[in-house]
Amino acid sequence: MDDDDADVRTLGRLIRSTMRAEILSAADPRQVSAVYVDFKPDLILIDLQLPGVDGFEALRGIKARIPADAFVPLVVMTAGATAEDKHRALLAGAKDVLGKPFDSAEVQSTITNLLETRALHLEIEHRLQTRARELEGAHLETVERLALALEYREDGIGGHTRRVGQASALLGRALGLPQADVILLRQAAPLHDVGKIAIPDRILLKKERLTPQEWDVVKTHTTIGAKIAAGPQFPLLQTAEAVALNHHERWDGRGYPRGLAGGAIVLPARIVAVADAFDAMTHARPWREAHSESDALAELQRCAGTHFDPRCVECFLRVIKEPAARSLLGLPEWVGAASR
């Protein structure tokens, strides 16, 4: 950023004599934000001697716009800079200070070294992101296998986790969630009950009514599931952890494990609570027969505003009638409505 056309031309010639580079100049610091977003520079040069502008303030402003985890070197250009000026510039975020008039060798070596450092930083960042994705995938695969093992342990058939994932995604889309969040929800929702892998068979598969002590054991699947899903801080695993922990919280605050109410319950968990309840009611369990779809939908309506987020129930009742949704969930053609 420089308001002197001659300096800009000289600097451009020096840079191009060393490397192939696209150069964009701006004389007004107020243009920097738009330039940074649109141009995505690898290096920024700024003249401290801008008319009507505090050069150090402009330097700090530019530095503030660069993400903390990004390495985009700032190089200060100035004529007659004192040792104190150089010190202030470095404290404000500059990586180096170039004097004017320019020394060709100094300009070329400084810019070359900083661009090489940026290239190295980008390569390390790429490798870290690749490794992070690999770790996320490995952790997720382990948790998914546990969830699948749980399904076969409970009913010997499986399918519940997939249907809850699909239904949750359909409901999330109907609620207006961004597509990225809908995808996260579809992937995370099937892990809601993964903590039940730690519940003994004598309790999990018991056909008689559970005792209060046994019910307390069942409730621990929420906190256990959250611990199983917890790991590296990736959005998918964070969503899975939140869903596992909170999908049995109730809208009226009478759920578990923390007794959260209303909007204090994360939205993904409120969505999964509805999808999970519907699928659980419409499929047989060791201790009961399956309910009819109309009875299940009526129960969701009855519990809207107490057990479930009423908006989630309202959207679910609308979505479940759509042919595409019913096909995805393996439901027959819609022939009726929930009783009121």
C-alpha positions in Angstrom: 0.0 0.0 0.0 1.7 3.2 -1.2 0.5 6.5 -2.6 3.7 7.2 -4.6 3.3 5.8 -8.1 7.0 5.9 -8.8 7.8 3.8 -5.7 5.1 1.4 -6.7 6.5 1.0 -10.2 10.0 0.6 -8.9 8.9 -2.0 -6.3 6.9 -3.8 -9.0 10.0 -4.1 -11.3 12.1 -5.4 -8.4 9.6 -8.0 -7.5 9.0 -9.2 -11.0 12.7 -9.4 -11.7 12.9 -12.1 -9.0 9.7 -14.0 -9.5 6.4 -14.2 -11.3 3.9 -12.3 -9.2 0.6 -10.6 -9.5 0.7 -7.2 -7.8 -2.2 -5.0 -6.7 -1.7 -1.5 -5.1 -3.9 0.7 -3.1 -3.3 4.3 -2.0 -6.1 4.4 0.6 -5.9 2.2 3.8 -9.7 2.0 3.8 -9.4 -0.1 0.6 -7.3 -2.7 2.3 -10.2 -4.8 3.7 -11.8 -5.3 0.3 -8.4 -5.9 -1.3 -7.5 -8.5 1.3 -10.7 -10.4 0.8 -10.8 -10.2 -3.0 -7.1 -10.5 -3.8 -6.0 -12.9 -1.0 -2.4 -11.7 -1.0 0.6 -13.8 0.0 2.5 -10.7 1.2 1.5 -7.1 2.0 3.8 -4.1 1.8 2.8 -0.9 3.5 4.3 2.6 3.4 4.3 4.3 6.8 4.4 7.7 5.2 0.8 8.0 3.9 -0.8 11.5 3.6 -3.3 12.2 6.3 -2.9 8.7 7.8 -1.0 7.4 10.9 1.1 4.7 9.3 1.4 2.7 12.5 -2.4 2.8 13.0 -2.9 1.6 9.4 -0.4 -1.2 10.0 -2.2 -2.3 13.2 -5.5 -2.1 11.3 -4.3 -4.4 8.5 -2.8 -6.8 11.0 -6.1 -7.1 12.8 -7.8 -8.2 9.6 -5.5 -11.2 9.1 -6.7 -14.3 10.8 -4.6 -15.3 13.8 -3.8 -18.7 12.4 -2.8 -17.3 9.0 0.8 -16.3 8.0 0.5 -13.3 5.7 3.7 -11.3 6.2 3.5 -7.5 6.4 6.5 -5.6 5.3 6.9 -1.9 6.1 8.5 0.6 3.7 9.6 4.0 4.9 12.2 6.7 4.3 14.5 7.8 7.1 13.2 5.4 9.6 14.8 5.6 13.1 15.6 2.6 15.2 12.5 3.4 17.3 10.3 3.5 14.2 11.5 0.1 13.2 10.9 -1.3 16.7 7.4 0.2 16.7 6.7 -1.3 13.3 7.8 -4.8 14.4 5.7 -4.6 17.5 2.7 -3.6 15.4 3.0 -6.8 13.4 5.5 -6.1 10.6 7.9 -8.9 9.7 10.5 -6.6 8.3 11.3 -3.0 7.4 12.6 -1.8 4.0 14.2 1.6 3.7 13.5 4.0 0.8 15.1 4.5 -1.7 15.0 0.8 -2.2 18.1 -1.4 -2.2 17.4 -4.0 -4.9 19.2 -6.9 -3.2 17.5 -6.1 0.2 14.0 -6.0 -1.4 14.5 -9.2 -3.4 16.0 -11.2 -0.5 13.4 -10.0 2.0 10.4 -10.7 -0.2 11.8 -14.1 -1.3 12.5 -15.3 2.2 9.1 -14.2 3.5 7.3 -15.8 0.6 9.3 -19.1 1.1 8.3 -19.0 4.8 4.6 -18.5 3.8 4.8 -21.4 1.4 6.3 -23.6 4.1 3.5 -22.4 6.5 0.8 -23.3 3.9 2.4 -26.7 3.3 2.5 -27.5 7.1 -1.1 -26.3 7.4 -2.2 -28.5 4.6 -0.5 -31.5 6.1 -2.0 -30.8 9.6 -5.5 -30.5 8.0 -5.0 -33.8 6.1 -3.9 -35.5 9.3 -6.7 -34.0 11.3 -9.3 -35.3 8.7 -7.7 -38.7 8.9 -7.9 -38.7 12.7 -11.5 -37.5 12.6 -12.4 -40.2 10.1 -10.7 -42.9 12.2 -12.4 -41.7 15.4 -15.8 -41.4 13.7 -15.5 -44.9 12.2 -14.8 -46.4 15.6 -17.9 -44.6 17.1 -20.1 -45.6 14.2 -19.1 -49.3 14.6 -20.0 -49.1 18.2 -23.4 -47.6 17.4 -24.0 -50.3 14.8 -22.9 -53.0 17.2 -25.4 -51.6 19.7 -28.2 -51.8 17.1 -27.7 -55.5 16.4 -27.4 -56.1 20.1 -30.8 -54.5 20.8 -32.9 -55.9 18.0 -30.7 -58.1 15.8 -31.8 -56.2 12.7 -30.4 -52.7 12.8 -31.7 -49.6 10.8 -32.7 -47.4 13.7 -29.5 -45.2 13.7 -29.7 -44.7 9.9 -33.4 -43.8 10.0 -32.8 -41.3 12.9 -29.9 -39.8 10.9 -32.1 -39.4 7.8 -35.1 -38.1 9.7 -33.0 -35.6 11.7 -31.5 -34.3 8.5 -34.9 -33.9 6.9 -36.2 -32.0 10.0 -33.0 -29.9 10.1 -33.5 -28.9 6.5 -37.2 -28.1 7.1 -36.1 -25.8 10.0 -33.9 -23.9 7.7 -30.5 -25.1 8.8 -27.6 -24.4 6.4 -26.7 -27.4 4.2 -23.4 -27.9 6.0 -25.3 -28.2 9.3 -27.8 -30.6 7.8 -25.0 -32.9 6.7 -23.4 -32.7 10.1 -26.7 -33.6 11.7 -27.3 -36.6 9.4 -23.8 -37.9 10.3 -24.0 -37.2 14.0 -27.6 -38.2 14.8 -27.0 -41.9 14.4 -24.5 -41.8 17.3 -27.1 -40.5 19.8 -27.4 -43.8 21.7 -23.8 -45.0 21.4 -23.5 -44.8 25.2 -25.9 -47.8 25.5 -23.0 -50.0 24.5 -22.0 -49.8 28.2 -25.4 -50.7 29.6 -25.6 -54.4 30.7 -27.8 -56.7 28.7 -29.9 -57.7 31.7 -31.1 -54.0 31.8 -30.9 -53.0 28.2 -32.9 -56.0 26.9 -35.1 -56.5 29.9 -38.8 -57.1 28.9 -40.3 -56.2 32.3 -40.6 -52.7 33.7 -37.2 -51.3 34.9 -36.6 -50.7 38.6 -35.7 -47.1 39.6 -32.1 -48.3 40.1 -32.0 -49.9 36.7 -33.5 -46.7 35.1 -30.7 -44.7 36.7 -28.2 -47.0 35.0 -29.9 -46.5 31.6 -29.8 -42.7 32.0 -26.0 -42.9 32.2 -25.9 -43.7 28.4 -26.1 -40.0 27.7 -22.9 -39.0 29.6 -21.2 -42.2 28.5 -22.1 -41.6 24.9 -20.8 -38.0 25.1 -17.4 -39.3 26.4 -17.2 -41.9 23.6 -17.9 -39.3 20.9 -15.6 -36.7 22.5 -12.2 -36.5 21.0 -10.4 -34.1 18.6 -12.3 -30.8 18.3 -13.9 -31.4 14.9 -17.4 -30.1 14.1 -18.8 -33.5 13.4 -17.6 -35.0 16.6 -18.6 -32.0 18.6 -22.1 -32.3 17.2 -22.2 -36.0 18.0 -21.0 -35.4 21.5 -23.7 -32.7 22.1 -26.4 -34.9 20.6 -25.4 -37.9 22.7 -25.4 -35.9 25.9 -28.6 -33.9 25.4 -31.1 -35.9 23.3 -33.0 -36.9 26.5 -33.4 -33.3 27.8 -37.0 -32.1 27.7 -38.4 -28.8 26.6 -40.0 -28.3 30.1 -36.7 -29.0 31.9 -37.7 -32.4 33.3 -35.3 -34.4 31.2 -31.8 -35.8 31.9 -28.9 -35.7 32.5 -28.8 -32.0 33.4 -32.4 -30.8 33.4 -31.9 -28.2 30.7 -35.0 -26.5 29.3 -36.1 -24.7 26.1 -33.4 -23.0 24.1 -30.7 -24.1 26.6 -30.9 -27.5 24.9 -28.8 -27.4 21.7 -30.9 -27.5 18.5 -29.3 -30.7 17.1 -30.4 -32.5 20.3 -33.9 -31.1 20.1 -34.2 -32.3 16.5 -32.8 -35.8 17.3 -35.2 -36.1 20.2 -38.2 -35.9 17.9 -36.7 -38.1 15.2 -35.6 -40.7 17.7 -38.9 -40.8 19.5 -40.9 -41.3 16.3 -38.7 -44.1 15.0 -38.6 -45.8 18.5 -42.4 -45.7 18.8 -43.0 -47.1 15.3 -40.6 -50.0 15.7 -40.9 -52.9 18.1 -38.6 -53.2 21.1 -37.9 -56.2 23.4 -40.3 -54.8 26.0 -43.2 -53.7 23.7 -44.8 -53.9 20.3 -44.5 -51.1 17.7 -47.1 -48.3 17.7 -49.0 -47.3 14.6 -47.7 -44.2 12.8 -50.8 -42.2 13.6 -50.5 -43.0 17.3 -46.8 -42.0 17.2 -47.5 -38.7 15.5 -50.4 -38.1 18.0 -48.0 -38.7 20.9 -45.5 -36.2 19.4 -48.3 -33.6 19.2 -49.4 -34.3 22.7 -45.9 -33.8 24.0 -45.0 -30.7 22.0 -44.2 -27.9 24.4 -43.5 -30.3 27.3 -41.2 -33.1 26.2 -40.3 -31.8 22.7 -39.5 -28.4 21.1 -43.0 -27.5 19.6 -41.4 -26.0 16.5 -39.5 -29.2 15.8 -42.7 -31.2 16.2 -44.6 -28.9 13.9 -42.0 -29.2 11.2 -41.7 -32.9 11.6 -45.5 -33.4 11.2 -45.3 -31.5 7.9 -42.1 -33.2 6.6 -43.3 -36.7 7.4 -46.2 -36.3 4.9 -43.8 -35.5 2.0 -43.4 -38.5 -0.5 -39.6 -38.0 -0.8 -39.2 -38.1 3.0 -41.4 -41.1 3.4 -39.5 -43.0 0.7 -36.2 -42.1 2.4 -37.4 -43.4 5.7 -39.0 -46.5 4.3 -42.5 -45.4 5.1 -45.6 -46.3 3.1 -47.5 -43.7 1.1 -49.2 -41.1 3.3 -52.8 -41.9 3.9 -53.8 -40.0 7.0 -53.0 -37.4 9.6 -52.3 -37.5 13.3 -55.3 -37.4 15.5 -56.0 -34.2 17.3 
